[in-house]
Amino acid sequence: MNLNATLIAQLVVFFILAWVTMKFVWPPIVKALDERAKKIADGLAAADKAKADLSHAEKKVVEEMRKARESAGDMRAVAEKQATNVLDEARAEAARIISQAREAAQGEAAAAAQRAKEALRDQVANLAVAGAERILRREINAQVHADLLANLKQELQ
């Protein structure tokens, strides 16, 4: 065998093998590598998007928390104001009730004093009649002397 013929045969087989590899084997490998690179790129893009969404969501949560705190503060202030108003109204109502009770008590006391004065006048009149009866040693008829007793009451006022 000739070295040149062997070398040419090996070159022909090599080129045929290279052609078959480039025609049938290489394109699916390149396609698989391209798909894998695309998936990796899509995954990285999705990760970046998720990171951006997470950052946006965190900002939104912070903003919502701030709004909730402000709202809670406003609600607390309104509740405190309502409580103050209710207390003021209750105090005013209590003062009104106390005033009415005081006026009623004063009216009752005045009426009781008037009744006591009337009762005292009647007792004084009866005592005066009894004293006069003892002095005169005879009985005085209260019905006959009603005018006299009325005048005596008037003088005692």
Rosetta constraint file for C-alpha pairs under 8 A:
AtomPair CA 1 CA 5 HARMONIC 7.29 0.50
AtomPair CA 1 CA 6 HARMONIC 7.37 0.50
AtomPair CA 2 CA 6 HARMONIC 6.32 0.50
AtomPair CA 3 CA 7 HARMONIC 6.06 0.50
AtomPair CA 4 CA 8 HARMONIC 6.04 0.50
AtomPair CA 5 CA 9 HARMONIC 5.99 0.50
AtomPair CA 6 CA 10 HARMONIC 6.02 0.50
AtomPair CA 7 CA 11 HARMONIC 6.06 0.50
AtomPair CA 8 CA 12 HARMONIC 6.09 0.50
AtomPair CA 9 CA 13 HARMONIC 6.15 0.50
AtomPair CA 10 CA 14 HARMONIC 5.90 0.50
AtomPair CA 11 CA 15 HARMONIC 6.08 0.50
AtomPair CA 12 CA 16 HARMONIC 6.10 0.50
AtomPair CA 13 CA 17 HARMONIC 5.95 0.50
AtomPair CA 14 CA 18 HARMONIC 5.93 0.50
AtomPair CA 15 CA 19 HARMONIC 5.89 0.50
AtomPair CA 16 CA 20 HARMONIC 6.08 0.50
AtomPair CA 17 CA 21 HARMONIC 5.97 0.50
AtomPair CA 18 CA 22 HARMONIC 5.99 0.50
AtomPair CA 19 CA 23 HARMONIC 5.88 0.50
AtomPair CA 20 CA 24 HARMONIC 5.71 0.50
AtomPair CA 20 CA 25 HARMONIC 7.14 0.50
AtomPair CA 21 CA 25 HARMONIC 4.73 0.50
AtomPair CA 21 CA 26 HARMONIC 5.82 0.50
AtomPair CA 22 CA 26 HARMONIC 4.92 0.50
AtomPair CA 22 CA 27 HARMONIC 7.05 0.50
AtomPair CA 23 CA 27 HARMONIC 6.95 0.50
AtomPair CA 24 CA 28 HARMONIC 7.51 0.50
AtomPair CA 25 CA 29 HARMONIC 6.66 0.50
AtomPair CA 26 CA 30 HARMONIC 6.08 0.50
AtomPair CA 27 CA 31 HARMONIC 5.89 0.50
AtomPair CA 28 CA 32 HARMONIC 5.96 0.50
AtomPair CA 29 CA 33 HARMONIC 6.10 0.50
AtomPair CA 30 CA 34 HARMONIC 5.99 0.50
AtomPair CA 31 CA 35 HARMONIC 6.08 0.50
AtomPair CA 32 CA 36 HARMONIC 6.05 0.50
AtomPair CA 33 CA 37 HARMONIC 6.06 0.50
AtomPair CA 34 CA 38 HARMONIC 6.05 0.50
AtomPair CA 35 CA 39 HARMONIC 6.11 0.50
AtomPair CA 36 CA 40 HARMONIC 6.15 0.50
AtomPair CA 37 CA 41 HARMONIC 6.06 0.50
AtomPair CA 38 CA 42 HARMONIC 5.97 0.50
AtomPair CA 39 CA 43 HARMONIC 5.96 0.50
AtomPair CA 40 CA 44 HARMONIC 6.10 0.50
AtomPair CA 41 CA 45 HARMONIC 6.08 0.50
AtomPair CA 42 CA 46 HARMONIC 5.98 0.50
AtomPair CA 43 CA 47 HARMONIC 6.01 0.50
AtomPair CA 44 CA 48 HARMONIC 6.10 0.50
AtomPair CA 45 CA 49 HARMONIC 6.05 0.50
AtomPair CA 46 CA 50 HARMONIC 5.93 0.50
AtomPair CA 47 CA 51 HARMONIC 6.01 0.50
AtomPair CA 48 CA 52 HARMONIC 6.13 0.50
AtomPair CA 49 CA 53 HARMONIC 6.01 0.50
AtomPair CA 50 CA 54 HARMONIC 5.92 0.50
AtomPair CA 51 CA 55 HARMONIC 6.13 0.50
AtomPair CA 52 CA 56 HARMONIC 6.10 0.50
AtomPair CA 53 CA 57 HARMONIC 5.94 0.50
AtomPair CA 54 CA 58 HARMONIC 6.03 0.50
AtomPair CA 55 CA 59 HARMONIC 6.23 0.50
AtomPair CA 56 CA 60 HARMONIC 6.12 0.50
AtomPair CA 57 CA 61 HARMONIC 6.04 0.50
AtomPair CA 58 CA 62 HARMONIC 6.16 0.50
AtomPair CA 59 CA 63 HARMONIC 6.16 0.50
AtomPair CA 60 CA 64 HARMONIC 6.05 0.50
AtomPair CA 61 CA 65 HARMONIC 6.02 0.50
AtomPair CA 62 CA 66 HARMONIC 6.20 0.50
AtomPair CA 63 CA 67 HARMONIC 6.20 0.50
AtomPair CA 64 CA 68 HARMONIC 5.99 0.50
AtomPair CA 65 CA 69 HARMONIC 6.10 0.50
AtomPair CA 66 CA 70 HARMONIC 6.20 0.50
AtomPair CA 67 CA 71 HARMONIC 5.98 0.50
AtomPair CA 68 CA 72 HARMONIC 5.95 0.50
AtomPair CA 69 CA 73 HARMONIC 6.08 0.50
AtomPair CA 70 CA 74 HARMONIC 6.10 0.50
AtomPair CA 71 CA 75 HARMONIC 6.02 0.50
AtomPair CA 72 CA 76 HARMONIC 6.01 0.50
AtomPair CA 73 CA 77 HARMONIC 6.14 0.50
AtomPair CA 74 CA 78 HARMONIC 6.17 0.50
AtomPair CA 75 CA 79 HARMONIC 6.04 0.50
AtomPair CA 76 CA 80 HARMONIC 6.05 0.50
AtomPair CA 77 CA 81 HARMONIC 6.13 0.50
AtomPair CA 78 CA 82 HARMONIC 6.11 0.50
AtomPair CA 79 CA 83 HARMONIC 6.03 0.50
AtomPair CA 80 CA 84 HARMONIC 6.10 0.50
AtomPair CA 81 CA 85 HARMONIC 6.15 0.50
AtomPair CA 82 CA 86 HARMONIC 6.06 0.50
AtomPair CA 83 CA 87 HARMONIC 6.10 0.50
AtomPair CA 84 CA 88 HARMONIC 6.08 0.50
AtomPair CA 85 CA 89 HARMONIC 6.06 0.50
AtomPair CA 86 CA 90 HARMONIC 6.03 0.50
AtomPair CA 87 CA 91 HARMONIC 6.05 0.50
AtomPair CA 88 CA 92 HARMONIC 6.12 0.50
AtomPair CA 89 CA 93 HARMONIC 6.03 0.50
AtomPair CA 90 CA 94 HARMONIC 6.00 0.50
AtomPair CA 91 CA 95 HARMONIC 6.07 0.50
AtomPair CA 92 CA 96 HARMONIC 6.13 0.50
AtomPair CA 93 CA 97 HARMONIC 6.12 0.50
AtomPair CA 94 CA 98 HARMONIC 6.02 0.50
AtomPair CA 95 CA 99 HARMONIC 6.02 0.50
AtomPair CA 96 CA 100 HARMONIC 6.13 0.50
AtomPair CA 97 CA 101 HARMONIC 6.05 0.50
AtomPair CA 98 CA 102 HARMONIC 5.99 0.50
AtomPair CA 99 CA 103 HARMONIC 6.11 0.50
AtomPair CA 100 CA 104 HARMONIC 6.07 0.50
AtomPair CA 101 CA 105 HARMONIC 5.98 0.50
AtomPair CA 102 CA 106 HARMONIC 6.03 0.50
AtomPair CA 103 CA 107 HARMONIC 6.07 0.50
AtomPair CA 104 CA 108 HARMONIC 6.08 0.50
AtomPair CA 105 CA 109 HARMONIC 5.93 0.50
AtomPair CA 106 CA 110 HARMONIC 6.02 0.50
AtomPair CA 107 CA 111 HARMONIC 6.09 0.50
AtomPair CA 108 CA 112 HARMONIC 5.92 0.50
AtomPair CA 109 CA 113 HARMONIC 5.97 0.50
AtomPair CA 110 CA 114 HARMONIC 6.08 0.50
AtomPair CA 111 CA 115 HARMONIC 6.11 0.50
AtomPair CA 112 CA 116 HARMONIC 5.99 0.50
AtomPair CA 113 CA 117 HARMONIC 6.07 0.50
AtomPair CA 114 CA 118 HARMONIC 6.19 0.50
AtomPair CA 115 CA 119 HARMONIC 6.08 0.50
AtomPair CA 116 CA 120 HARMONIC 5.96 0.50
AtomPair CA 117 CA 121 HARMONIC 6.02 0.50
AtomPair CA 118 CA 122 HARMONIC 6.19 0.50
AtomPair CA 119 CA 123 HARMONIC 6.18 0.50
AtomPair CA 120 CA 124 HARMONIC 6.01 0.50
AtomPair CA 121 CA 125 HARMONIC 5.99 0.50
AtomPair CA 121 CA 153 HARMONIC 6.17 0.50
AtomPair CA 121 CA 156 HARMONIC 6.97 0.50
AtomPair CA 122 CA 126 HARMONIC 6.10 0.50
AtomPair CA 122 CA 153 HARMONIC 7.69 0.50
AtomPair CA 123 CA 127 HARMONIC 5.99 0.50
AtomPair CA 124 CA 128 HARMONIC 5.94 0.50
AtomPair CA 125 CA 129 HARMONIC 6.10 0.50
AtomPair CA 125 CA 149 HARMONIC 6.58 0.50
AtomPair CA 125 CA 152 HARMONIC 6.99 0.50
AtomPair CA 125 CA 153 HARMONIC 6.98 0.50
AtomPair CA 126 CA 130 HARMONIC 6.04 0.50
AtomPair CA 127 CA 131 HARMONIC 5.93 0.50
AtomPair CA 128 CA 132 HARMONIC 5.96 0.50
AtomPair CA 129 CA 133 HARMONIC 5.93 0.50
AtomPair CA 129 CA 140 HARMONIC 7.23 0.50
AtomPair CA 129 CA 142 HARMONIC 7.93 0.50
AtomPair CA 130 CA 134 HARMONIC 6.18 0.50
AtomPair CA 131 CA 135 HARMONIC 6.14 0.50
AtomPair CA 132 CA 136 HARMONIC 6.02 0.50
AtomPair CA 133 CA 137 HARMONIC 5.51 0.50
AtomPair CA 133 CA 138 HARMONIC 5.56 0.50
AtomPair CA 133 CA 139 HARMONIC 5.48 0.50
AtomPair CA 133 CA 140 HARMONIC 6.04 0.50
AtomPair CA 134 CA 138 HARMONIC 6.96 0.50
AtomPair CA 140 CA 145 HARMONIC 7.78 0.50
AtomPair CA 141 CA 145 HARMONIC 6.38 0.50
AtomPair CA 142 CA 146 HARMONIC 5.90 0.50
AtomPair CA 142 CA 149 HARMONIC 7.72 0.50
AtomPair CA 145 CA 149 HARMONIC 6.35 0.50
AtomPair CA 146 CA 150 HARMONIC 6.07 0.50
AtomPair CA 147 CA 151 HARMONIC 6.19 0.50
AtomPair CA 148 CA 152 HARMONIC 6.25 0.50
AtomPair CA 149 CA 153 HARMONIC 6.22 0.50
AtomPair CA 150 CA 154 HARMONIC 6.29 0.50
AtomPair CA 151 CA 155 HARMONIC 6.25 0.50
AtomPair CA 152 CA 156 HARMONIC 6.36 0.50
AtomPair CA 153 CA 157 HARMONIC 6.56 0.50
